Amino acid sequence: MAAKIEELVAGKGEKDSVTVNGLSVPVAALKNLKDQGYEHLRVYGDNKTLSLWGKTVSACFTLEQMLERAKTK
């Protein structure tokens, strides 16, 4: 099931994490990705990959790749 990143991070602090389909994702990373234009998130629990997309961007990452991407932008 897809989730809106904005709803996941609403009211959360930078040091918090949210759990999506059993995968713990840092709020700070989600906020950074939201700033890059990503609006939606879907977690595939079998292989722990994340699909993210927005109006002009889309990507599929492992959790480690997503965290690295969020740090570098």
C-alpha positions as CSV (number, residue, x, y, z in Angstrom):
1,M,0.0,0.0,0.0
2,A,1.3,3.5,-0.9
3,A,1.7,6.2,1.7
4,K,2.1,10.0,1.3
5,I,5.4,11.1,2.7
6,E,3.9,14.3,4.0
7,E,1.4,12.3,6.1
8,L,4.1,10.0,7.4
9,V,6.3,12.9,8.6
10,A,3.6,15.2,9.9
11,G,4.2,16.1,13.5
12,K,7.4,14.0,13.8
13,G,10.8,15.3,14.8
14,E,14.0,14.9,12.8
15,K,15.3,12.2,15.1
16,D,12.1,10.1,14.9
17,S,11.4,7.1,12.7
18,V,8.3,5.8,11.1
19,T,7.4,2.2,10.4
20,V,6.0,1.4,7.0
21,N,5.2,-2.3,6.3
22,G,7.6,-3.4,9.0
23,L,10.5,-1.3,7.8
24,S,11.7,1.5,10.1
25,V,12.5,4.7,8.1
26,P,14.1,7.8,9.6
27,V,11.9,10.9,9.4
28,A,14.9,13.1,8.5
29,A,15.6,10.9,5.4
30,L,11.9,11.1,4.3
31,K,11.9,14.9,4.7
32,N,15.0,15.2,2.6
33,L,13.5,13.1,-0.1
34,K,10.3,15.1,0.1
35,D,12.3,18.2,-0.5
36,Q,13.7,16.5,-3.7
37,G,10.2,16.2,-5.0
38,Y,9.2,12.7,-3.9
39,E,5.6,12.6,-2.6
40,H,4.7,8.9,-2.2
41,L,6.3,5.8,-0.8
42,R,5.6,2.1,-1.1
43,V,7.6,-0.5,0.8
44,Y,8.0,-4.0,-0.6
45,G,8.6,-6.2,2.5
46,D,9.8,-9.3,0.7
47,N,13.1,-7.7,-0.4
48,K,12.9,-4.5,1.7
49,T,12.9,-2.1,-1.2
50,L,11.2,1.2,-1.4
51,S,9.5,2.7,-4.4
52,L,9.2,6.5,-4.2
53,W,7.6,8.9,-6.7
54,G,6.4,12.4,-7.2
55,K,5.2,14.5,-10.2
56,T,8.6,14.7,-11.8
57,V,10.7,12.0,-10.1
58,S,10.5,8.3,-9.4
59,A,13.0,5.7,-8.0
60,C,13.3,2.4,-6.4
61,F,15.9,2.0,-3.6
62,T,17.0,-0.4,-0.9
63,L,16.8,1.2,2.6
64,E,20.6,1.7,2.5
65,Q,20.5,3.4,-0.9
66,M,17.6,5.6,0.2
67,L,19.4,6.7,3.3
68,E,22.6,7.5,1.3
69,R,20.6,9.4,-1.3
70,A,18.8,11.4,1.4
71,K,22.2,12.4,2.9
72,T,23.8,13.6,-0.3
73,K,21.1,16.0,-1.5
